[in-house]
Amino acid sequence: MTQPVLVVAGPTASGKSGLALALAERFGGVVINADSMQVYRELAVLTARPGPDALARVPHRLYGVLAAETACSAGRWRELALGEIAEARAAGRLAIVTGGSGLYLQALVAGMTPLPEVPREVREETGALYAKLGAEGFHAALAARDPLTARRLRPRDRQRVMRAWEMLETTGRSLAALQRDLGQGPPADLAFAAILLDPPRSELYAAIDRRLAAMIAAGAVAEVTALLALGLEPRLPVMKAVGVPELAAFLRGEVALAEAVRRAQQASRRLAKRQVTWFRHHRLAPQVLAVTDAPDAQYSESFRERIFNFIRQTLLTEIK
């Protein structure tokens, strides 16, 4: 018997956490984090982690579970998430996975490939070649060596195109062949359905700006101050979280606080744009409900009834 799993996805500030909370209350669920920055315990404010009230209302999992010096990956998160989904099943609860990290969600729903480690010299040589050839030229070079993988990738998808080249250089085999032989497919005992929040761009950007301002009032500057005091390596994921570089510049005296906030808002809008693009090009589940309402619409009765009906029809047909 398959276990139903609901995914609530979308860009930052689109209302995912609030919707997941409401659904968990309605259907007896547990909310499982799929945000790559909300896993870090040191950034509760700046990552908009659910607060004490939400945590008291329904169980929340994988929020603030890793230390800042940890470099989490999609593979590690997938293992943690599968464990929490199994716990939800044992407790008789609906697993509701929510977040904006597309690669994490894809790893959970579609499976992933445990690829070999790339030597540093290969990574450096690949980067130099990409810089020399440019996006189109590098993609053409990849197509000459690995046409199947190249057909799956857009020339401007720099990270994935370079990854495919690195696998050729490291193993002598195409990425497509490695994925075929090493791939971990989707969990056979899980049935996924997804709600994708995609609000109007102007509404989303306004919500982002309001939220960044509220974060400052809630203590984001002190949070970044404490993070910087740890003396962590700049390459760690937590040091690249939206708001950390910008507020760090303020704390070093390089910009005024208002300018740091403006830059953080701009960085958050850029993140949202990348997330929207990613979700529009990747199908998260066999059944997906795309919701284009404004972020605040989720609190209306008609909005929630539409969402409830989708869940009943796709995952919980026995619920009336």
Number of C-alpha atoms within 10 A of each C-alpha: 7 10 17 20 24 25 25 27 29 27 27 26 25 29 23 24 22 16 20 25 22 19 23 21 15 10 17 15 26 27 30 25 26 29 24 23 29 25 25 24 17 20 23 20 23 24 22 17 21 17 10 8 8 15 14 9 12 18 17 20 19 19 20 17 12 16 14 21 15 12 14 18 12 19 17 11 21 20 13 14 22 15 12 21 25 15 14 21 17 9 11 12 21 22 26 28 28 24 23 28 21 22 19 22 25 18 20 24 23 14 17 20 16 12 14 10 10 14 11 9 9 15 18 12 13 18 14 12 14 20 12 11 13 15 17 13 15 22 26 16 15 22 17 11 14 20 15 15 18 23 12 11 15 13 18 13 11 16 8 16 22 20 16 21 27 23 21 17 17 15 14 10 15 22 22 17 13 17 15 12 10 12 15 14 15 16 14 9 10 15 19 24 22 24 24 24 27 22 23 13 16 10 15 23 22 14 19 21 18 13 16 24 16 15 18 18 11 13 13 22 21 14 18 22 14 13 18 16 8 10 9 13 11 11 9 14 17 25 20 13 19 22 27 23 18 23 28 19 16 18 18 9 10 13 15 14 17 12 15 21 21 17 17 23 23 17 17 22 23 14 16 22 16 13 19 21 12 17 20 14 8 11 15 24 18 11 17 18 16 15 17 14 15 18 22 14 14 22 13 9 9 11 13 16 12 13 16 15 14 19 23 14 13 17 18 16 11 7 10 7
